[in-house]
Amino acid sequence: MKTKVLLDTDIGNDIDDAIALAYLLANPDCDLVGVVTESGQPVERA
């Protein structure tokens, strides 16, 4: 059975969240059901 995951991230100029997203997408045991982003600078991060 796959594990359902909702990734809550602040993807921006650090690579750690991007690597976590890539890992979850490549993991066959993971069912990535959504990605939620947040930031204090939404225009700059978009």
C-alpha atoms as a printed R data frame, in Angstrom:
   type eleno elety resid chain resno      x      y      z
1  ATOM     1    CA   MET     A     1  0.000  0.000  0.000
2  ATOM     2    CA   LYS     A     2  1.342  3.440 -0.927
3  ATOM     3    CA   THR     A     3  1.746  6.124  1.708
4  ATOM     4    CA   LYS     A     4 -0.283  9.249  0.968
5  ATOM     5    CA   VAL     A     5  1.796 12.424  1.345
6  ATOM     6    CA   LEU     A     6  0.914 16.114  1.321
7  ATOM     7    CA   LEU     A     7  4.116 18.140  0.937
8  ATOM     8    CA   ASP     A     8  3.987 21.486  2.752
9  ATOM     9    CA   THR     A     9  6.959 23.483  1.546
10 ATOM    10    CA   ASP     A    10  8.492 26.919  1.210
11 ATOM    11    CA   ILE     A    11 10.332 26.141 -2.034
12 ATOM    12    CA   GLY     A    12 12.546 29.064 -2.881
13 ATOM    13    CA   ASN     A    13 16.262 29.582 -3.122
14 ATOM    14    CA   ASP     A    14 17.224 26.563 -0.952
15 ATOM    15    CA   ILE     A    15 17.585 23.200 -2.659
16 ATOM    16    CA   ASP     A    16 16.335 20.995  0.211
17 ATOM    17    CA   ASP     A    17 12.621 21.286 -0.594
18 ATOM    18    CA   ALA     A    18 13.203 20.719 -4.308
19 ATOM    19    CA   ILE     A    19 15.140 17.537 -3.509
20 ATOM    20    CA   ALA     A    20 12.349 16.372 -1.191
21 ATOM    21    CA   LEU     A    21  9.805 16.936 -3.964
22 ATOM    22    CA   ALA     A    22 11.928 15.037 -6.502
23 ATOM    23    CA   TYR     A    23 12.363 12.165 -4.034
24 ATOM    24    CA   LEU     A    24  8.635 11.911 -3.385
25 ATOM    25    CA   LEU     A    25  7.835 11.962 -7.105
26 ATOM    26    CA   ALA     A    26 10.370  9.205 -7.811
27 ATOM    27    CA   ASN     A    27  9.430  6.989 -4.853
28 ATOM    28    CA   PRO     A    28  7.106  4.166 -5.988
29 ATOM    29    CA   ASP     A    29  5.831  3.693 -2.403
30 ATOM    30    CA   CYS     A    30  4.605  7.291 -2.205
31 ATOM    31    CA   ASP     A    31  1.267  8.673 -3.381
32 ATOM    32    CA   LEU     A    32  1.896 12.430 -3.570
33 ATOM    33    CA   VAL     A    33 -1.614 13.823 -3.238
34 ATOM    34    CA   GLY     A    34 -0.675 17.495 -3.194
35 ATOM    35    CA   VAL     A    35  1.876 20.227 -2.708
36 ATOM    36    CA   VAL     A    36  1.158 23.291 -0.593
37 ATOM    37    CA   THR     A    37  3.502 26.263 -0.758
38 ATOM    38    CA   GLU     A    38  3.826 29.248  1.504
39 ATOM    39    CA   SER     A    39  6.140 32.162  1.947
40 ATOM    40    CA   GLY     A    40  6.425 35.650  3.269
41 ATOM    41    CA   GLN     A    41  7.454 36.743 -0.242
42 ATOM    42    CA   PRO     A    42  4.990 35.062 -2.635
43 ATOM    43    CA   VAL     A    43  5.790 37.222 -5.665
44 ATOM    44    CA   GLU     A    44  9.532 36.624 -5.405
45 ATOM    45    CA   ARG     A    45  9.142 32.864 -4.874
46 ATOM    46    CA   ALA     A    46  6.604 32.397 -7.678
